[in-house]
Amino acid sequence: MPVIHLTDREQEVLKWAALGKTRIDIGEIMCLSEHTIDTHIRRAMRKLDANNITMAAFRALHMGLIQS
């Protein structure tokens, strides 16, 4: 399995997603725009070969890249 590196922001976004937060919620929590949150999500999804944020969060949790 290839080594996947998520940035700190990507990890934080996925952590909040794993806890059930929406993109808007995550943006408010992190004090970032929804557009910026979407960018972090898209990049993390690409790295994790995921079709959506839920799958990306699941894979990141499973791989030990984030902790809920």
Residue frames relative to the residue before (quaternion, step in Angstrom):
aa qw qx qy qz dx dy dz
M 1.0000 0.0000 0.0000 0.0000 0.00 0.00 0.00
P 0.4477 -0.7068 0.4720 0.2780 3.62 -0.83 0.95
V 0.5123 -0.6175 0.4981 0.3287 3.54 -1.22 0.55
I 0.1382 -0.7838 0.6031 0.0531 3.57 -0.85 1.00
H 0.1166 -0.7847 0.6064 0.0532 3.54 -0.85 0.99
L 0.1164 -0.7661 0.6303 0.0472 3.55 -0.77 1.12
T 0.4774 -0.6436 0.5074 0.3170 3.56 -1.05 0.74
D 0.6768 -0.4751 0.3602 0.4318 3.57 -1.25 0.28
R 0.6562 0.5091 -0.3071 0.4646 3.59 0.97 -0.85
E 0.6451 0.5086 -0.3261 0.4678 3.59 0.93 -0.83
Q 0.6396 0.5183 -0.3209 0.4682 3.58 0.97 -0.82
E 0.6783 0.4931 -0.3048 0.4514 3.58 0.87 -0.91
V 0.6332 0.5240 -0.3311 0.4635 3.59 0.95 -0.83
L 0.6898 0.4704 -0.2866 0.4698 3.60 0.87 -0.91
K 0.5951 0.5556 -0.3655 0.4511 3.58 1.08 -0.65
W 0.6836 0.4706 -0.2901 0.4766 3.58 0.87 -0.92
A 0.6223 0.5331 -0.3386 0.4625 3.59 1.04 -0.74
A 0.6455 0.5208 -0.3139 0.4622 3.59 1.00 -0.84
L 0.6799 0.4610 -0.2769 0.4985 3.57 1.19 -0.54
G 0.6224 -0.6083 0.3110 0.3820 3.58 1.29 0.25
K 0.4552 0.6886 -0.4542 0.3351 3.59 1.22 0.24
T 0.4312 -0.6802 0.5295 0.2664 3.56 -1.13 0.69
R 0.6921 -0.4522 0.3516 0.4392 3.56 -1.30 0.17
I 0.6440 0.5110 -0.3173 0.4727 3.57 1.00 -0.82
D 0.6377 0.5214 -0.3205 0.4677 3.59 0.94 -0.88
I 0.6646 0.5129 -0.3022 0.4515 3.57 0.88 -1.00
G 0.6387 0.5322 -0.3183 0.4555 3.57 0.97 -0.84
E 0.6670 0.4890 -0.2973 0.4771 3.57 0.97 -0.85
I 0.6485 0.5230 -0.3129 0.4560 3.58 0.95 -0.86
M 0.7710 0.3644 -0.1789 0.4907 3.56 0.89 -0.98
C 0.3746 -0.7448 0.4637 0.3000 3.59 1.34 -0.07
L 0.5085 0.5979 -0.4354 0.4409 3.54 0.97 0.99
S 0.5693 -0.5917 0.4385 0.3654 3.58 -1.19 0.50
E 0.6230 -0.5322 0.4132 0.3973 3.53 -1.26 0.42
H 0.6002 0.5634 -0.3495 0.4474 3.60 1.09 -0.69
T 0.6643 0.4923 -0.3015 0.4748 3.60 0.92 -0.88
I 0.6256 0.5257 -0.3296 0.4729 3.58 0.99 -0.82
D 0.6472 0.5192 -0.3179 0.4588 3.59 0.93 -0.89
T 0.6281 0.5359 -0.3350 0.4539 3.59 1.02 -0.76
H 0.6634 0.4898 -0.3022 0.4782 3.59 0.91 -0.90
I 0.6405 0.5244 -0.3213 0.4599 3.58 0.99 -0.82
R 0.6653 0.5078 -0.3089 0.4517 3.60 0.83 -0.96
R 0.6680 0.4997 -0.3065 0.4584 3.58 0.92 -0.88
A 0.6582 0.4967 -0.3079 0.4747 3.58 0.97 -0.85
M 0.6344 0.5294 -0.3304 0.4561 3.59 0.98 -0.83
R 0.6437 0.5189 -0.3195 0.4629 3.59 0.97 -0.86
K 0.6767 0.5014 -0.2953 0.4511 3.58 0.87 -0.95
L 0.7466 0.3927 -0.1988 0.4988 3.57 1.05 -0.83
D 0.3711 -0.7482 0.4685 0.2880 3.59 1.32 0.06
A 0.3887 0.7150 -0.4699 0.3420 3.54 0.91 1.04
N 0.4373 -0.7139 0.4929 0.2371 3.57 -1.10 0.73
N 0.8003 0.0774 -0.0409 0.5932 3.58 1.21 -0.35
I 0.6951 -0.4959 0.3238 0.4075 3.55 -1.27 0.28
T 0.6116 0.5591 -0.3531 0.4345 3.58 1.06 -0.69
M 0.6728 0.4789 -0.2916 0.4827 3.57 0.92 -0.90
A 0.6298 0.5288 -0.3375 0.4581 3.59 1.00 -0.78
A 0.6606 0.4947 -0.3101 0.4719 3.60 0.91 -0.88
F 0.6392 0.5264 -0.3237 0.4577 3.59 0.97 -0.85
R 0.6825 0.4847 -0.2935 0.4617 3.58 0.84 -0.95
A 0.6445 0.5192 -0.3212 0.4602 3.58 0.98 -0.84
L 0.6400 0.5059 -0.3196 0.4819 3.60 1.01 -0.79
H 0.6726 0.5184 -0.2874 0.4431 3.56 0.87 -1.02
M 0.7241 0.4313 -0.2303 0.4865 3.57 1.04 -0.81
G 0.4909 -0.6867 0.4132 0.3417 3.56 1.28 -0.04
L 0.4128 0.7219 -0.4587 0.3130 3.57 1.23 0.43
I 0.7641 0.1136 -0.0890 0.6288 3.57 1.27 -0.42
Q 0.2249 -0.7377 0.6168 0.1574 3.53 -1.33 0.31
S 0.3387 -0.7546 0.5231 0.2057 3.57 -0.88 0.86
